[in-house]
Amino acid sequence: MPPTHTGEPRATEPRRAIAEALYEMKRVIVGQDEMLERMLVALLAGGHVLLEGVPGLAKTLTVKTMASVLGGSFRRIQFTPDLVPSDLVGTRIWRPDTGRFDTELGPVFGNFLLADEINRAPAKVQSALLEVMQEQQVTIGGDTFPVPTPFLVLATQNPIESEGTYPLPEAQVDRFLMKVLVDYPSVGEEAAVVGRSLAGEVQVRERVSLDDLERHMRAMDTVYVDRSVIGYAVMLADATRSPERYGLGELDAYVEYGASPRGPIGLVRAARALALLRGREHVVVGDVRDLAADVLRHRLVLSYDALGDGVSADDILERILATVEVPEAPPVGDEPAVESLAGARAA
């Protein structure tokens, strides 16, 4: 339904609750505001996040802090080349005293799963993680076990190391809602980090319960999305597949494969979550533009020409955002056009 304009807006309570959670997280995490916002967007949208950055940028600390503030269970898996699927999902163990097999569930059974240095694990492990990311369940010995809800995988990878790493399969990368690039803090922020390290560990408090979080996630599904905004998200994805259609023929040699349909689905869903965080009951084009790079960059498969010329996915998306025509702001009171997206999940 379109947003109502009488009484307190439905977006007020989720925005207030998430703002309190964000404030509590910032008591521990200095800077990295964009990373914190993107993680909360992914959490509300029910998607997973791939964090890429050099070591020491508080990626692990951020995930652990989020779990404490939101009252969820936190699990961490250090990915290594000798990891096997049972180390993630669990296995069946023979009990001689009872004469039967018992199932021991693995560390993926938590609300917030940190997959540290995910690109260090071999293909079998990546395949096991793919099922739980997409299906929210694990199969062991023919039995299926659902993971707790909400369930969020936050994976990290180090861009400066290549020895002993395995490139993530494209099918798995496409399951991540966003790929967020984590950069160094500013000089002032880094000074604050050093200062806080001298004061000892900060004890954070739970600000949002899991029940409240699920309620806010349901509230996100009521955020209004106009047809023109959906069309704009689809055009951005289409421009990565057919750039010549938008007057960007020079990009055709740089893109081997463009974004899959999961791209615009995830982009619209993430934009709804961002609108809710910003206290609105409707999505504007600015929400889509703010998230376009994070949602689409990992879905582009670049050609050797792009690698040879030093052209990145962000460079291509910057050209697309500057070229694709931005629709006019629609009237908020029109009938919504999101029935076809109802229940869609970008995983």
N, C-alpha and C positions, 0 to 999 in steps of 0.2 A: 504493500500500500504506500502511497505517497506520504511524505511527512506531514504531520499535523502541526498547526500553528497556534494551538490553544493550550494553555498550561505550560508546564515545564517540558522541554523537549526530551524525547526518549534518549538522545545521545548524551544528556548531561551527566547522568549517573556513571555510565562507563568511562566517560572522559575524566571525571573526578577521581574514580577509583584507580584508573591506570596512571593518572598524574601522581597520585600518592605513591604508587608502586615505583614509578620512575624516579621520584624524589628520593626514595629510600635506596634505590640502586646507585644513585649518584653520590650517596654518602660514602660509597666504596669505590666506584668507578669515576675517575676524573677524565673529562673530555669524552671522546667517542660517542657524542650525542647521536650521530647518524646511525651508528651500529646499534645502539640501544633502541632507537625508534624502529628500525627495521626488524629487530628481533621481536618486539611487541606486536608489530603489524603481522608478522608471520605467525605468531602465536594465536592472534585473534582469527586469522584467515585459515588456520589449520594446515599450514605449510611448513616445510623444512628449510633450513638455511645453511648455506655453505659459506664459511668465513675464510677468506684468504688474506694472509698477512705474515710478516716475519715474526719470529719468536719474541715474546716479551711485551705484547701489546694488549694484555689482559683479556684475551679471548676466553681462556678457561675460567678465569675469575668471574667474568661477566655471566657465563652460563650458571655457574655455581651460585652466584648472588641472586640471579633471577629465580632459581628454584627455591631459595630461602624466602624471598620476598613474596612469592606466589603460593607458598605452602605445598609445593609439589615435591616428589621424590627425585633425587638427582643421581644419575649413574654416569660413570666415565669409563671409556674403553680406550686404552692406548693401542693404536693400530701398529702392528709390526709385521714383517714379512713372514714370520712363522705362525701367525694367527690362523686358526681353523674355524669353520662356521660354528661349531659347538661352543667355542669360547664366547660367542655372541648370544646365540639363541637358547643354548642349553642342550642337554642330551639325556638319554635314557641310561640308567645305571642299574646293574643287576644286584639284587639284595639276596645273598645266600640264606639269611635268616628267615625271610618271608617267601623265598622261591619265586619272586616276580621282579619285573622291571619297574623302577620308580623314575619319574620324570623330574629332573633338576632344571629349573628354568634359569636362563642366562641373564646377564646384566642389561639386556635391552628392555627388560620389564621395569620401566620407570617412566615418570612423566617427562623428564628432561634428560635426554641422552646426548652426552658429549662424545662424539667420535673424533678423537684427537689424532691428527695427521692421518686422515682417512686414506690418502693416496699411497700409504706404505703397505697396505694389505693386498694379497693376491686376489684373483678373479673369483674364486669360490666364496671368499668372505664378502666381497662386494655383492655377489648374487644373493647371499643370505640376508644382507642388510636391505637389499632392494625390496624383498617381499614385505618386510616389516614396515618400511617406509611407505609403500604403496597400499598395502592391504591392512595395515594396522593389526597384524596378527602373525603368529609363528606356527609353523607346522613341524612337529617332532614325532617321529614314529607313527605317522598317520593320524595323530591327534592335533587339533587346532586350538591354540591358546591366544585369546585377544590380549593386546597390551593395554595398560591403563590409559584412561582418557582424562585430560588431553595428553597427547603424545607428540613430542617435538624433538626432532633430530637436528642437532647443531654440530656440523662437521667442520673441522679446520684442516687446512693444508698450507704447507710452507712453499712459497713460490721460488725460493732461492736454492732449494736442494732438489737434485734430480737423481742422485745415486741411491739405489735401493727403493725407488718409488715406482708405482704402477699407475699409469693414466686411468682416470675414472671412465668407465664405459659411458658412451653418450646417452644410453637409455637411463642410466642411473642419474647422471647429471641433470637430465630433463625432469627428474622427479623432485628436484629441489625447487622450491618456490622462488628463492632469491639466492644470488651469489653476491655477497657484500665484500668489498675490498676495504681492509682495515689498514689505515695509514698511521704514520708516526704522529704522536701528539705535538702540539705547538710547544715552544720553549716555556711559556708560562704554565701550560698544563703539565708539562714534564716536571717543572719545579714543584708544582703542587703534589704530584705523585711522590716525589722524593720526600717532601715534607710530611705527607701522611704516613709514609713508611716508618718514620721515626716515632710516630705516636702510637704504634701498636695496631692490632687488628680491630676493625670496627665490627660490632655485633649488629646485624640487621634484624629487623622485625618483620613478621608476616603482615602484609598489608591487604592482600586479596586472597580469599580462599579459593580452592579449586571449584567449588560449587558456584561462587560468584563469577569466576572466570568463565565457566561454561554458560552462565546466564548472559554475560556480556557478548560471548561468541554468538549466541542466538540473536541478540539485539543487532549484531552486525548484519544479519540476513534481512533486516527491515530497512537498511539504508537504501535510498532510492538511487537508481542508475538510469539516466536517460539514454535513449537510443543513440543520440549523437555521440555520447561519451563511449558507449560500446563500439560504435563504428570507428571512432578515432583509435581505440586500442587495437582493433582488428587491422586498421590501415598501417599502424606502426609495425605490426608483425608481418603483414603482407609486403611492406617495403623492404624487409630483410630478405624476402624470397624473390621478389620481382622488383628490384630497385629501378629498372628502366621505366617501369610504369609510372614512376613518380619523378621522372627527370633526373634520376641518379644512376644512369647507365654506367658511369665510371666505377661504381661500386660492385658491379656484377662480377668482375674478375677477382674480387677479394673475398666473396662469400661462396663457399662450397654448398652449404645448406643453411637455410634461414630458420627462424623460430618455428617450432611446431605449434599446433593449435592449443597446447597447454600454455603457451606464452600469453595470448590475449585473455584466456580464461583466468590464469593466475594474476594477470595485471589488473583486471577488473575486480577480482576478489580482494586483492591487496589494497586497491584504491578504496574499496568500501571500508576496510579496516582502518586505513589512514584517515578517511573522513570522520569515522567514529572517534578516533583519537583526537582529532582536531575539533570535536564538538559539533559536527554537522550531521544532519540526517539525509544528506544527498552528496553524491560524488560530483566534483568539478574536474575539468580537464587538467587543472594544475596538479591534482592528486595523481593522475595517470602519468603526467610528465615527470613528476618527482620520483616515481618508482620505476620508470621505464628501463633505465639502465640496469638496475639491480635485478629486475625480473627477466630481462631479455639477454643480457650479456653472455651468460653461460650457455644459451641455446643456439648461438651462432657457431657454425663450424667454418673456420677461416681456411682459405686456400693457401698454397705455398707462396703465391704472389704476395698475399698480405703479410705473411711471415717474413718474406724477403725484403719487403718495402717498409717493414716496421709499423704496419697498420694494425691497430688493436680493435677489438669488438667495440670498445667505448668510442673510438674515433668514428666508426661506422654509424653507431647509434646517435652520436652527436650530429652528424650530417643529416640523418633521417629526421631527428627531432626538429632540426632547423628548416627542413624542407616540406614535410608533410603538413598540409593545411590544417590549422587548428579550428575546430567548429565553434560557432558562436555559443555563448552561454544559454542553455535552454531555460524556459520557465520551470520552476521547481514543482509547480502544482499539476503538471501534466500526468497522464496515466503512465505508470512505470512500464519499462520494456525488459524486465529481467526474468520473466517466467522461464525462459529457456535456460537460464543459468541457475535456476533454483536447485540447491543441493549440490552444485558442482564444487568440487574440491580440487585445489591445486596442490598436489603432494610432491 
